[in-house]
Amino acid sequence: VSLPGNKHLVALDFQPVLPINNDDESSANLFPEQYSHLESKLLAIHRKYQKGSDEATEPLLAWGGDIPPQALRWFSPYALWTRLSDENAIQTVSTTVWDAYREYVD
């Protein structure tokens, strides 16, 4: 979403169709076992773009801040979520966000 003043909100995620119960450790996986490779892929993409490759490395996309509690049900733990507001915002969307999107749908 592009907003006035060169501000942009970017969210890239699949929309969970089942409720995510973060309190129950037995439901730690979002996908049935036969699709666990998809969850592993999403985790790797999230780590690459939101976490940085290690603690000394900056993430490729800065964390956009906490998602409001009323909206959490629409986002998975692997959501890529950022706010862009600098002069390089459009360049970041056309490079880094586009690369993340391509990995996501591959």
Helices and strands as residue ranges (DSSP letters): E 2-3, E 7-12, G 25-27, G 33-35, H 36-46, I 47-51, G 69-74, E 80-84, H 89-92, I 93-97, H 98-105
